[in-house]
Amino acid sequence: MTDVSTSQLFRSFARIGLLSFGGPAAQISMMHDELVERRGWLSEQQFLGALSFCMLLPGPEAMQLSTYAGWRLRGVLGGLIAGLLFVLPGAAVIMALGLGYATYGDLPLVQAVFLGIKAAVVVIVLQALLKLAQRALKGRASWVLAGLGFVAMFFLSVPFPLIIAAAALWGWWSHRGVRAEPGLDAPVPVPLSQTVTTALVWGALWAAPVLLAWGMGAEFLTDLALFFSKLAVVTFGGAYAVLAYMTETVVATKGWLSTAEMIDALGLAETTPGPLILVTEFVGLLAGYAQGGVGMAVLAACLTLWVTFIPCFLWIFTGAPYIERILARPRLKGALAGISAAVVGVILNLSVWFALHVLFGQVTMSAFGPRPEISSFSPRDAVYVAVAGVLLLGLHLPMVPVLALMAALAGVVHVLI
């Protein structure tokens, strides 16, 4: 604990939450600037140790890092303030955008605007892939894992959780015999009884709305809550990694959304502050709207938010006191390295999948992955992707302005042609 006041904590994390555009890399950089450079509330070692810890966990690492920093400064209350302020601004924006999309998304001009956004999303995912590959692929084994992850998901339709589990087991096994590292300067671990109590309380909070929906016989809401609860446990590697798995289930298995709506969901999530995993809120909202209009949409969105982010507080508040011991275990780091390598292949799968569905009007599933109909190729959409590529990869413009520019370009083209 430090002498940071609750009001100081609130102001700093409100600023972070309102300005946290640009994905986890930009968000983590902003937190480092605010908490280490500007305020001096955390040391460089503490910040990097916390980041390593959060990367070991499922879920959005930037949101969990924010929660951990708040916990470190003001205990559970500080963690709640920091975590909620990181999520709620973006969640409010997603709610408004999602309701607008559900109501007006069928208008021709709106559909045209989203063509530009979809083109930008193809390049944004490719950009995330390149950044992750630079960080995660350090040796031949990691490249092989990435390749196997892509082949398994794209051509063989192996479930994402199975790919993650296999990569983690390989990483754990490959680091056998490696000596433990000296731990970081972290708080003294709490008694085991307190840890168990914390886990039970947050586990109960997580399960409560799921059990309530089940008890009321709300089949759709129960199904929605169970799916996104499972997603919260396997979201290693961030939103991009899990998006392909989520899309396969939501579109192909559940039939809640169309492929085009999933791509639009990611595009809108990219334009808002907060963690990219807020895309789950948009998916829940659209699924709820299709089931029962605006009321069901709001209820489904709130339920999705709950089962997506309550687990983050569970992981942090339960595990944070043990960060020193956790980070000193090389086999856990090995498991994380294996997951990170496999996730590169998973995101490559997502990149190809998005590109196919944006550039081709008709894509069918074959025994060995998606197969585009060559005659349905769209030269106009290819030009949009090329323009987005120049803006993002060539000129290195910020993500949000590029999304706005591409939306405006597609809208103008629609009006003029």
KEGU-435467 format. One record per residue (C-alpha): residue number from 0; residue in one letter; x negated, z, y. Coordinates in steps of 0.02 Angstrom, whole numbers, plus 50000, padded with zeros to 5 digits. Layout:
REM KEGU-435467
<pt num="NUM" residuo="A" u="X" w="Z" v="Y"/>
...
This chain:
REM KEGU-435467
<pt num="0" residuo="M" u="50000" w="50000" v="50000"/>
<pt num="1" residuo="T" u="49947" w="49973" v="50181"/>
<pt num="2" residuo="D" u="50008" w="50031" v="50350"/>
<pt num="3" residuo="V" u="50100" w="49867" v="50378"/>
<pt num="4" residuo="S" u="50273" w="49907" v="50447"/>
<pt num="5" residuo="T" u="50432" w="49834" v="50375"/>
<pt num="6" residuo="S" u="50468" w="49743" v="50538"/>
<pt num="7" residuo="Q" u="50294" w="49665" v="50540"/>
<pt num="8" residuo="L" u="50316" w="49612" v="50360"/>
<pt num="9" residuo="F" u="50487" w="49538" v="50397"/>
<pt num="10" residuo="R" u="50426" w="49437" v="50547"/>
<pt num="11" residuo="S" u="50276" w="49366" v="50454"/>
<pt num="12" residuo="F" u="50369" w="49315" v="50298"/>
<pt num="13" residuo="A" u="50516" w="49248" v="50397"/>
<pt num="14" residuo="R" u="50392" w="49133" v="50485"/>
<pt num="15" residuo="I" u="50320" w="49080" v="50317"/>
<pt num="16" residuo="G" u="50492" w="49050" v="50243"/>
<pt num="17" residuo="L" u="50554" w="48944" v="50388"/>
<pt num="18" residuo="L" u="50397" w="48836" v="50398"/>
<pt num="19" residuo="S" u="50355" w="48820" v="50213"/>
<pt num="20" residuo="F" u="50373" w="48631" v="50198"/>
<pt num="21" residuo="G" u="50262" w="48517" v="50096"/>
<pt num="22" residuo="G" u="50259" w="48589" v="49922"/>
<pt num="23" residuo="P" u="50159" w="48733" v="49843"/>
<pt num="24" residuo="A" u="49986" w="48678" v="49904"/>
<pt num="25" residuo="A" u="50041" w="48678" v="50087"/>
<pt num="26" residuo="Q" u="50142" w="48839" v="50064"/>
<pt num="27" residuo="I" u="49996" w="48932" v="49984"/>
<pt num="28" residuo="S" u="49882" w="48872" v="50123"/>
<pt num="29" residuo="M" u="50004" w="48937" v="50253"/>
<pt num="30" residuo="M" u="50013" w="49106" v="50167"/>
<pt num="31" residuo="H" u="49824" w="49116" v="50160"/>
<pt num="32" residuo="D" u="49813" w="49080" v="50346"/>
<pt num="33" residuo="E" u="49945" w="49211" v="50388"/>
<pt num="34" residuo="L" u="49898" w="49351" v="50267"/>
<pt num="35" residuo="V" u="49709" w="49333" v="50252"/>
<pt num="36" residuo="E" u="49645" w="49242" v="50407"/>
<pt num="37" residuo="R" u="49769" w="49293" v="50542"/>
<pt num="38" residuo="R" u="49830" w="49465" v="50489"/>
<pt num="39" residuo="G" u="49692" w="49525" v="50373"/>
<pt num="40" residuo="W" u="49820" w="49610" v="50263"/>
<pt num="41" residuo="L" u="49741" w="49544" v="50103"/>
<pt num="42" residuo="S" u="49559" w="49509" v="50065"/>
<pt num="43" residuo="E" u="49503" w="49338" v="50001"/>
<pt num="44" residuo="Q" u="49473" w="49413" v="49829"/>
<pt num="45" residuo="Q" u="49644" w="49495" v="49824"/>
<pt num="46" residuo="F" u="49731" w="49334" v="49878"/>
<pt num="47" residuo="L" u="49642" w="49224" v="49751"/>
<pt num="48" residuo="G" u="49668" w="49352" v="49614"/>
<pt num="49" residuo="A" u="49854" w="49358" v="49653"/>
<pt num="50" residuo="L" u="49862" w="49168" v="49652"/>
<pt num="51" residuo="S" u="49778" w="49162" v="49481"/>
<pt num="52" residuo="F" u="49901" w="49292" v="49417"/>
<pt num="53" residuo="C" u="50052" w="49194" v="49482"/>
<pt num="54" residuo="M" u="49988" w="49034" v="49401"/>
<pt num="55" residuo="L" u="49994" w="49123" v="49233"/>
<pt num="56" residuo="L" u="50181" w="49150" v="49255"/>
<pt num="57" residuo="P" u="50328" w="49032" v="49232"/>
<pt num="58" residuo="G" u="50418" w="48988" v="49392"/>
<pt num="59" residuo="P" u="50367" w="48936" v="49569"/>
<pt num="60" residuo="E" u="50193" w="49006" v="49600"/>
<pt num="61" residuo="A" u="50207" w="49001" v="49790"/>
<pt num="62" residuo="M" u="50368" w="49104" v="49791"/>
<pt num="63" residuo="Q" u="50292" w="49226" v="49667"/>
<pt num="64" residuo="L" u="50133" w="49239" v="49770"/>
<pt num="65" residuo="S" u="50239" w="49281" v="49922"/>
<pt num="66" residuo="T" u="50332" w="49414" v="49820"/>
<pt num="67" residuo="Y" u="50169" w="49487" v="49755"/>
<pt num="68" residuo="A" u="50095" w="49495" v="49930"/>
<pt num="69" residuo="G" u="50250" w="49587" v="49993"/>
<pt num="70" residuo="W" u="50241" w="49706" v="49844"/>
<pt num="71" residuo="R" u="50057" w="49739" v="49877"/>
<pt num="72" residuo="L" u="50093" w="49781" v="50059"/>
<pt num="73" residuo="R" u="50257" w="49879" v="50050"/>
<pt num="74" residuo="G" u="50303" w="49904" v="49868"/>
<pt num="75" residuo="V" u="50464" w="49840" v="49791"/>
<pt num="76" residuo="L" u="50553" w="49832" v="49960"/>
<pt num="77" residuo="G" u="50411" w="49725" v="50029"/>
<pt num="78" residuo="G" u="50417" w="49612" v="49877"/>
<pt num="79" residuo="L" u="50604" w="49586" v="49897"/>
<pt num="80" residuo="I" u="50586" w="49548" v="50082"/>
<pt num="81" residuo="A" u="50443" w="49425" v="50055"/>
<pt num="82" residuo="G" u="50522" w="49339" v="49905"/>
<pt num="83" residuo="L" u="50696" w="49322" v="49978"/>
<pt num="84" residuo="L" u="50633" w="49259" v="50146"/>
<pt num="85" residuo="F" u="50533" w="49126" v="50055"/>
<pt num="86" residuo="V" u="50687" w="49063" v="49962"/>
<pt num="87" residuo="L" u="50843" w="49092" v="50069"/>
<pt num="88" residuo="P" u="50809" w="48976" v="50218"/>
<pt num="89" residuo="G" u="50782" w="48827" v="50103"/>
<pt num="90" residuo="A" u="50928" w="48879" v="49992"/>
<pt num="91" residuo="A" u="51045" w="48879" v="50143"/>
<pt num="92" residuo="V" u="50987" w="48706" v="50194"/>
<pt num="93" residuo="I" u="51005" w="48640" v="50016"/>
<pt num="94" residuo="M" u="51182" w="48711" v="50008"/>
<pt num="95" residuo="A" u="51232" w="48619" v="50167"/>
<pt num="96" residuo="L" u="51146" w="48456" v="50117"/>
<pt num="97" residuo="G" u="51217" w="48465" v="49942"/>
<pt num="98" residuo="L" u="51396" w="48487" v="50002"/>
<pt num="99" residuo="G" u="51372" w="48343" v="50124"/>
<pt num="100" residuo="Y" u="51300" w="48234" v="49987"/>
<pt num="101" residuo="A" u="51442" w="48277" v="49866"/>
<pt num="102" residuo="T" u="51570" w="48232" v="50000"/>
<pt num="103" residuo="Y" u="51492" w="48077" v="50079"/>
<pt num="104" residuo="G" u="51365" w="48016" v="49951"/>
<pt num="105" residuo="D" u="51471" w="47868" v="49897"/>
<pt num="106" residuo="L" u="51469" w="47787" v="50070"/>
<pt num="107" residuo="P" u="51367" w="47624" v="50070"/>
<pt num="108" residuo="L" u="51259" w="47676" v="50217"/>
<pt num="109" residuo="V" u="51220" w="47844" v="50136"/>
<pt num="110" residuo="Q" u="51175" w="47757" v="49973"/>
<pt num="111" residuo="A" u="51061" w="47638" v="50068"/>
<pt num="112" residuo="V" u="50973" w="47782" v="50157"/>
<pt num="113" residuo="F" u="50939" w="47864" v="49989"/>
<pt num="114" residuo="L" u="50855" w="47705" v="49926"/>
<pt num="115" residuo="G" u="50717" w="47738" v="50053"/>
<pt num="116" residuo="I" u="50708" w="47921" v="50002"/>
<pt num="117" residuo="K" u="50696" w="47875" v="49817"/>
<pt num="118" residuo="A" u="50553" w="47756" v="49854"/>
<pt num="119" residuo="A" u="50460" w="47896" v="49943"/>
<pt num="120" residuo="V" u="50494" w="48015" v="49798"/>
<pt num="121" residuo="V" u="50406" w="47895" v="49677"/>
<pt num="122" residuo="V" u="50248" w="47905" v="49783"/>
<pt num="123" residuo="I" u="50266" w="48094" v="49814"/>
<pt num="124" residuo="V" u="50268" w="48128" v="49627"/>
<pt num="125" residuo="L" u="50117" w="48013" v="49605"/>
<pt num="126" residuo="Q" u="50029" w="48108" v="49744"/>
<pt num="127" residuo="A" u="50065" w="48274" v="49657"/>
<pt num="128" residuo="L" u="49999" w="48199" v="49494"/>
<pt num="129" residuo="L" u="49834" w="48147" v="49575"/>
<pt num="130" residuo="K" u="49808" w="48317" v="49655"/>
<pt num="131" residuo="L" u="49844" w="48412" v="49494"/>
<pt num="132" residuo="A" u="49734" w="48295" v="49392"/>
<pt num="133" residuo="Q" u="49586" w="48328" v="49507"/>
<pt num="134" residuo="R" u="49607" w="48516" v="49483"/>
<pt num="135" residuo="A" u="49657" w="48525" v="49300"/>
<pt num="136" residuo="L" u="49559" w="48389" v="49209"/>
<pt num="137" residuo="K" u="49380" w="48451" v="49198"/>
<pt num="138" residuo="G" u="49322" w="48392" v="49028"/>
<pt num="139" residuo="R" u="49358" w="48273" v="48885"/>
<pt num="140" residuo="A" u="49473" w="48397" v="48797"/>
<pt num="141" residuo="S" u="49583" w="48417" v="48950"/>
<pt num="142" residuo="W" u="49599" w="48227" v="48968"/>
<pt num="143" residuo="V" u="49650" w="48216" v="48786"/>
<pt num="144" residuo="L" u="49780" w="48352" v="48810"/>
<pt num="145" residuo="A" u="49850" w="48261" v="48962"/>
<pt num="146" residuo="G" u="49861" w="48098" v="48864"/>
<pt num="147" residuo="L" u="49945" w="48182" v="48717"/>
<pt num="148" residuo="G" u="50069" w="48267" v="48834"/>
<pt num="149" residuo="F" u="50117" w="48098" v="48908"/>
<pt num="150" residuo="V" u="50134" w="48011" v="48740"/>
<pt num="151" residuo="A" u="50233" w="48155" v="48666"/>
<pt num="152" residuo="M" u="50360" w="48160" v="48808"/>
<pt num="153" residuo="F" u="50373" w="47977" v="48859"/>
<pt num="154" residuo="F" u="50366" w="47888" v="48692"/>
<pt num="155" residuo="L" u="50417" w="48022" v="48566"/>
<pt num="156" residuo="S" u="50539" w="48126" v="48672"/>
<pt num="157" residuo="V" u="50457" w="48289" v="48615"/>
<pt num="158" residuo="P" u="50543" w="48436" v="48706"/>
<pt num="159" residuo="F" u="50449" w="48503" v="48856"/>
<pt num="160" residuo="P" u="50445" w="48685" v="48796"/>
<pt num="161" residuo="L" u="50362" w="48629" v="48633"/>
<pt num="162" residuo="I" u="50228" w="48533" v="48729"/>
<pt num="163" residuo="I" u="50192" w="48686" v="48838"/>
<pt num="164" residuo="A" u="50185" w="48802" v="48687"/>
<pt num="165" residuo="A" u="50065" w="48687" v="48593"/>
<pt num="166" residuo="A" u="49950" w="48668" v="48745"/>
<pt num="167" residuo="A" u="49948" w="48857" v="48774"/>
<pt num="168" residuo="L" u="49906" w="48892" v="48592"/>
<pt num="169" residuo="W" u="49764" w="48765" v="48598"/>
<pt num="170" residuo="G" u="49695" w="48842" v="48758"/>
<pt num="171" residuo="W" u="49708" w="49017" v="48685"/>
<pt num="172" residuo="W" u="49621" w="48966" v="48523"/>
<pt num="173" residuo="S" u="49483" w="48866" v="48610"/>
<pt num="174" residuo="H" u="49430" w="49018" v="48713"/>
<pt num="175" residuo="R" u="49407" w="49134" v="48564"/>
<pt num="176" residuo="G" u="49247" w="49234" v="48575"/>
<pt num="177" residuo="V" u="49230" w="49214" v="48764"/>
<pt num="178" residuo="R" u="49186" w="49378" v="48849"/>
<pt num="179" residuo="A" u="49307" w="49463" v="48966"/>
<pt num="180" residuo="E" u="49267" w="49454" v="49151"/>
<pt num="181" residuo="P" u="49253" w="49602" v="49270"/>
<pt num="182" residuo="G" u="49423" w="49644" v="49343"/>
<pt num="183" residuo="L" u="49477" w="49636" v="49524"/>
<pt num="184" residuo="D" u="49506" w="49783" v="49639"/>
<pt num="185" residuo="A" u="49689" w="49810" v="49601"/>
<pt num="186" residuo="P" u="49810" w="49957" v="49605"/>
<pt num="187" residuo="V" u="49803" w="50081" v="49461"/>
<pt num="188" residuo="P" u="49927" w="50026" v="49326"/>
<pt num="189" residuo="V" u="50089" w="50125" v="49324"/>
<pt num="190" residuo="P" u="50148" w="50224" v="49172"/>
<pt num="191" residuo="L" u="50216" w="50120" v="49030"/>
<pt num="192" residuo="S" u="50387" w="50204" v="49045"/>
<pt num="193" residuo="Q" u="50401" w="50144" v="49224"/>
<pt num="194" residuo="T" u="50354" w="49968" v="49173"/>
<pt num="195" residuo="V" u="50487" w="49968" v="49037"/>
<pt num="196" residuo="T" u="50617" w="50033" v="49161"/>
<pt num="197" residuo="T" u="50572" w="49897" v="49286"/>
<pt num="198" residuo="A" u="50586" w="49762" v="49153"/>
<pt num="199" residuo="L" u="50754" w="49829" v="49093"/>
<pt num="200" residuo="V" u="50828" w="49841" v="49268"/>
<pt num="201" residuo="W" u="50778" w="49664" v="49319"/>
<pt num="202" residuo="G" u="50823" w="49596" v="49148"/>
<pt num="203" residuo="A" u="50996" w="49672" v="49166"/>
<pt num="204" residuo="L" u="51015" w="49596" v="49339"/>
<pt num="205" residuo="W" u="50965" w="49427" v="49268"/>
<pt num="206" residuo="A" u="51090" w="49439" v="49125"/>
<pt num="207" residuo="A" u="51237" w="49514" v="49221"/>
<pt num="208" residuo="P" u="51316" w="49355" v="49293"/>
<pt num="209" residuo="V" u="51285" w="49262" v="49131"/>
<pt num="210" residuo="L" u="51378" w="49394" v="49032"/>
<pt num="211" residuo="L" u="51515" w="49400" v="49164"/>
<pt num="212" residuo="A" u="51543" w="49212" v="49153"/>
<pt num="213" residuo="W" u="51545" w="49222" v="48964"/>
<pt num="214" residuo="G" u="51665" w="49369" v="48965"/>
<pt num="215" residuo="M" u="51785" w="49276" v="49080"/>
<pt num="216" residuo="G" u="51783" w="49124" v="48966"/>
<pt num="217" residuo="A" u="51706" w="49014" v="49100"/>
<pt num="218" residuo="E" u="51625" w="48891" v="48980"/>
<pt num="219" residuo="F" u="51545" w="48777" v="49110"/>
<pt num="220" residuo="L" u="51470" w="48920" v="49211"/>
<pt num="221" residuo="T" u="51406" w="49005" v="49053"/>
<pt num="222" residuo="D" u="51326" w="48843" v="48994"/>
<pt num="223" residuo="L" u="51250" w="48816" v="49167"/>
<pt num="224" residuo="A" u="51180" w="48993" v="49177"/>
<pt num="225" residuo="L" u="51107" w="48988" v="49001"/>
<pt num="226" residuo="F" u="51022" w="48821" v="49031"/>
<pt num="227" residuo="F" u="50941" w="48870" v="49196"/>
<pt num="228" residuo="S" u="50893" w="49040" v="49124"/>
<pt num="229" residuo="K" u="50799" w="48948" v="48988"/>
<pt num="230" residuo="L" u="50722" w="48836" v="49119"/>
<pt num="231" residuo="A" u="50658" w="48989" v="49213"/>
<pt num="232" residuo="V" u="50557" w="49039" v="49060"/>
<pt num="233" residuo="V" u="50472" w="48870" v="49031"/>
<pt num="234" residuo="T" u="50435" w="48814" v="49211"/>
<pt num="235" residuo="F" u="50246" w="48819" v="49192"/>
<pt num="236" residuo="G" u="50162" w="48692" v="49303"/>
<pt num="237" residuo="G" u="50293" w="48692" v="49441"/>
<pt num="238" residuo="A" u="50450" w="48595" v="49476"/>
<pt num="239" residuo="Y" u="50375" w="48423" v="49446"/>
<pt num="240" residuo="A" u="50325" w="48469" v="49269"/>
<pt num="241" residuo="V" u="50495" w="48535" v="49220"/>
<pt num="242" residuo="L" u="50596" w="48402" v="49310"/>
<pt num="243" residuo="A" u="50584" w="48275" v="49169"/>
<pt num="244" residuo="Y" u="50649" w="48404" v="49044"/>
<pt num="245" residuo="M" u="50786" w="48458" v="49164"/>
<pt num="246" residuo="T" u="50836" w="48277" v="49195"/>
<pt num="247" residuo="E" u="50844" w="48236" v="49010"/>
<pt num="248" residuo="T" u="50959" w="48384" v="48978"/>
<pt num="249" residuo="V" u="51067" w="48372" v="49135"/>
<pt num="250" residuo="V" u="51090" w="48183" v="49127"/>
<pt num="251" residuo="A" u="51079" w="48133" v="48945"/>
<pt num="252" residuo="T" u="51136" w="48289" v="48852"/>
<pt num="253" residuo="K" u="51255" w="48379" v="48971"/>
<pt num="254" residuo="G" u="51314" w="48231" v="49074"/>
<pt num="255" residuo="W" u="51325" w="48339" v="49230"/>
<pt num="256" residuo="L" u="51234" w="48215" v="49345"/>
<pt num="257" residuo="S" u="51179" w="48033" v="49346"/>
<pt num="258" residuo="T" u="50998" w="47978" v="49349"/>
<pt num="259" residuo="A" u="51018" w="47919" v="49529"/>
<pt num="260" residuo="E" u="51086" w="48089" v="49582"/>
<pt num="261" residuo="M" u="50937" w="48177" v="49502"/>
<pt num="262" residuo="I" u="50815" w="48071" v="49602"/>
<pt num="263" residuo="D" u="50917" w="48103" v="49761"/>
<pt num="264" residuo="A" u="50911" w="48290" v="49721"/>
<pt num="265" residuo="L" u="50722" w="48291" v="49720"/>
<pt num="266" residuo="G" u="50716" w="48190" v="49881"/>
<pt num="267" residuo="L" u="50826" w="48315" v="49971"/>
<pt num="268" residuo="A" u="50730" w="48464" v="49900"/>
<pt num="269" residuo="E" u="50569" w="48388" v="49969"/>
<pt num="270" residuo="T" u="50641" w="48390" v="50146"/>
<pt num="271" residuo="T" u="50681" w="48577" v="50148"/>
<pt num="272" residuo="P" u="50573" w="48732" v="50167"/>
<pt num="273" residuo="G" u="50546" w="48846" v="50018"/>
<pt num="274" residuo="P" u="50497" w="48810" v="49837"/>
<pt num="275" residuo="L" u="50531" w="48638" v="49766"/>
<pt num="276" residuo="I" u="50618" w="48720" v="49618"/>
<pt num="277" residuo="L" u="50767" w="48737" v="49738"/>
<pt num="278" residuo="V" u="50810" w="48567" v="49665"/>
<pt num="279" residuo="T" u="50897" w="48669" v="49530"/>
<pt num="280" residuo="E" u="51020" w="48734" v="49661"/>
<pt num="281" residuo="F" u="51064" w="48555" v="49709"/>
<pt num="282" residuo="V" u="51089" w="48508" v="49527"/>
<pt num="283" residuo="G" u="51201" w="48659" v="49498"/>
<pt num="284" residuo="L" u="51300" w="48619" v="49655"/>
<pt num="285" residuo="L" u="51333" w="48438" v="49607"/>
<pt num="286" residuo="A" u="51377" w="48486" v="49429"/>
<pt num="287" residuo="G" u="51499" w="48616" v="49495"/>
<pt num="288" residuo="Y" u="51575" w="48494" v="49619"/>
<pt num="289" residuo="A" u="51611" w="48372" v="49479"/>
<pt num="290" residuo="Q" u="51693" w="48512" v="49379"/>
<pt num="291" residuo="G" u="51805" w="48587" v="49514"/>
<pt num="292" residuo="G" u="51772" w="48535" v="49694"/>
<pt num="293" residuo="V" u="51691" w="48632" v="49835"/>
<pt num="294" residuo="G" u="51733" w="48808" v="49773"/>
<pt num="295" residuo="M" u="51658" w="48778" v="49602"/>
<pt num="296" residuo="A" u="51509" w="48691" v="49683"/>
<pt num="297" residuo="V" u="51466" w="48843" v="49789"/>
<pt num="298" residuo="L" u="51491" w="48961" v="49641"/>
<pt num="299" residuo="A" u="51383" w="48854" v="49526"/>
<pt num="300" residuo="A" u="51246" w="48838" v="49658"/>
<pt num="301" residuo="C" u="51240" w="49027" v="49685"/>
<pt num="302" residuo="L" u="51236" w="49060" v="49498"/>
<pt num="303" residuo="T" u="51095" w="48934" v="49476"/>
<pt num="304" residuo="L" u="50996" w="49016" v="49616"/>
<pt num="305" residuo="W" u="51020" w="49187" v="49536"/>
<pt num="306" residuo="V" u="50958" w="49140" v="49362"/>
<pt num="307" residuo="T" u="50815" w="49036" v="49434"/>
<pt num="308" residuo="F" u="50741" w="49168" v="49551"/>
<pt num="309" residuo="I" u="50787" w="49339" v="49481"/>
<pt num="310" residuo="P" u="50664" w="49308" v="49338"/>
<pt num="311" residuo="C" u="50526" w="49284" v="49469"/>
<pt num="312" residuo="F" u="50555" w="49462" v="49531"/>
<pt num="313" residuo="L" u="50557" w="49521" v="49349"/>
<pt num="314" residuo="W" u="50386" w="49442" v="49314"/>
<pt num="315" residuo="I" u="50306" w="49505" v="49474"/>
<pt num="316" residuo="F" u="50372" w="49683" v="49481"/>
<pt num="317" residuo="T" u="50338" w="49709" v="49296"/>
<pt num="318" residuo="G" u="50167" w="49628" v="49286"/>
<pt num="319" residuo="A" u="50089" w="49653" v="49458"/>
<pt num="320" residuo="P" u="50020" w="49828" v="49424"/>
<pt num="321" residuo="Y" u="49923" w="49756" v="49277"/>
<pt num="322" residuo="I" u="49844" w="49609" v="49368"/>
<pt num="323" residuo="E" u="49667" w="49677" v="49343"/>
<pt num="324" residuo="R" u="49684" w="49683" v="49154"/>
<pt num="325" residuo="I" u="49775" w="49517" v="49143"/>
<pt num="326" residuo="L" u="49648" w="49419" v="49245"/>
<pt num="327" residuo="A" u="49504" w="49491" v="49146"/>
<pt num="328" residuo="R" u="49566" w="49410" v="48985"/>
<pt num="329" residuo="P" u="49482" w="49239" v="48962"/>
<pt num="330" residuo="R" u="49601" w="49184" v="48824"/>
<pt num="331" residuo="L" u="49748" w="49197" v="48944"/>
<pt num="332" residuo="K" u="49651" w="49090" v="49067"/>
<pt num="333" residuo="G" u="49618" w="48970" v="48924"/>
<pt num="334" residuo="A" u="49803" w="48959" v="48887"/>
<pt num="335" residuo="L" u="49837" w="48922" v="49070"/>
<pt num="336" residuo="A" u="49703" w="48787" v="49071"/>
<pt num="337" residuo="G" u="49782" w="48706" v="48918"/>
<pt num="338" residuo="I" u="49954" w="48710" v="48999"/>
<pt num="339" residuo="S" u="49886" w="48636" v="49161"/>
<pt num="340" residuo="A" u="49805" w="48491" v="49068"/>
<pt num="341" residuo="A" u="49964" w="48452" v="48969"/>
<pt num="342" residuo="V" u="50067" w="48463" v="49128"/>
<pt num="343" residuo="V" u="49966" w="48318" v="49202"/>
<pt num="344" residuo="G" u="50032" w="48210" v="49060"/>
<pt num="345" residuo="V" u="50208" w="48276" v="49085"/>
<pt num="346" residuo="I" u="50205" w="48234" v="49271"/>
<pt num="347" residuo="L" u="50136" w="48060" v="49229"/>
<pt num="348" residuo="N" u="50290" w="48040" v="49119"/>
<pt num="349" residuo="L" u="50398" w="48091" v="49267"/>
<pt num="350" residuo="S" u="50307" w="47969" v="49383"/>
<pt num="351" residuo="V" u="50335" w="47822" v="49266"/>
<pt num="352" residuo="W" u="50515" w="47875" v="49232"/>
<pt num="353" residuo="F" u="50557" w="47886" v="49418"/>
<pt num="354" residuo="A" u="50470" w="47721" v="49456"/>
<pt num="355" residuo="L" u="50566" w="47630" v="49320"/>
<pt num="356" residuo="H" u="50733" w="47696" v="49380"/>
<pt num="357" residuo="V" u="50697" w="47653" v="49561"/>
<pt num="358" residuo="L" u="50624" w="47479" v="49533"/>
<pt num="359" residuo="F" u="50744" w="47421" v="49396"/>
<pt num="360" residuo="G" u="50932" w="47423" v="49405"/>
<pt num="361" residuo="Q" u="50950" w="47442" v="49217"/>
<pt num="362" residuo="V" u="50844" w="47554" v="49106"/>
<pt num="363" residuo="T" u="50893" w="47590" v="48926"/>
<pt num="364" residuo="M" u="50824" w="47716" v="48802"/>
<pt num="365" residuo="S" u="50739" w="47642" v="48650"/>
<pt num="366" residuo="A" u="50662" w="47726" v="48498"/>
<pt num="367" residuo="F" u="50497" w="47736" v="48596"/>
<pt num="368" residuo="G" u="50547" w="47786" v="48770"/>
<pt num="369" residuo="P" u="50634" w="47705" v="48920"/>
<pt num="370" residuo="R" u="50640" w="47515" v="48923"/>
<pt num="371" residuo="P" u="50679" w="47423" v="49086"/>
<pt num="372" residuo="E" u="50780" w="47262" v="49094"/>
<pt num="373" residuo="I" u="50657" w="47142" v="49178"/>
<pt num="374" residuo="S" u="50796" w="47038" v="49258"/>
<pt num="375" residuo="S" u="50858" w="47194" v="49351"/>
<pt num="376" residuo="F" u="50695" w="47215" v="49449"/>
<pt num="377" residuo="S" u="50725" w="47247" v="49636"/>
<pt num="378" residuo="P" u="50595" w="47167" v="49753"/>
<pt num="379" residuo="R" u="50672" w="47261" v="49901"/>
<pt num="380" residuo="D" u="50645" w="47430" v="49819"/>
<pt num="381" residuo="A" u="50468" w="47379" v="49769"/>
<pt num="382" residuo="V" u="50433" w="47344" v="49954"/>
<pt num="383" residuo="Y" u="50502" w="47517" v="49999"/>
<pt num="384" residuo="V" u="50386" w="47598" v="49870"/>
<pt num="385" residuo="A" u="50238" w="47500" v="49937"/>
<pt num="386" residuo="V" u="50275" w="47554" v="50116"/>
<pt num="387" residuo="A" u="50292" w="47736" v="50061"/>
<pt num="388" residuo="G" u="50127" w="47719" v="49968"/>
<pt num="389" residuo="V" u="50038" w="47658" v="50124"/>
<pt num="390" residuo="L" u="50111" w="47799" v="50229"/>
<pt num="391" residuo="L" u="50074" w="47940" v="50105"/>
<pt num="392" residuo="L" u="49919" w="47884" v="50010"/>
<pt num="393" residuo="G" u="49842" w="47766" v="50137"/>
<pt num="394" residuo="L" u="49878" w="47847" v="50306"/>
<pt num="395" residuo="H" u="49901" w="48024" v="50234"/>
<pt num="396" residuo="L" u="50052" w="48060" v="50342"/>
<pt num="397" residuo="P" u="50148" w="48223" v="50310"/>
<pt num="398" residuo="M" u="50283" w="48217" v="50177"/>
<pt num="399" residuo="V" u="50437" w="48263" v="50281"/>
<pt num="400" residuo="P" u="50407" w="48132" v="50420"/>
<pt num="401" residuo="V" u="50378" w="47999" v="50286"/>
<pt num="402" residuo="L" u="50543" w="48043" v="50201"/>
<pt num="403" residuo="A" u="50630" w="48028" v="50370"/>
<pt num="404" residuo="L" u="50545" w="47862" v="50408"/>
<pt num="405" residuo="M" u="50589" w="47788" v="50239"/>
<pt num="406" residuo="A" u="50771" w="47844" v="50255"/>
<pt num="407" residuo="A" u="50780" w="47766" v="50429"/>
<pt num="408" residuo="L" u="50697" w="47604" v="50369"/>
<pt num="409" residuo="A" u="50819" w="47583" v="50224"/>
<pt num="410" residuo="G" u="50967" w="47622" v="50338"/>
<pt num="411" residuo="V" u="50913" w="47494" v="50468"/>
<pt num="412" residuo="V" u="50887" w="47362" v="50333"/>
<pt num="413" residuo="H" u="51061" w="47396" v="50265"/>
<pt num="414" residuo="V" u="51140" w="47376" v="50437"/>
<pt num="415" residuo="L" u="51045" w="47217" v="50481"/>
<pt num="416" residuo="I" u="51056" w="47125" v="50316"/>
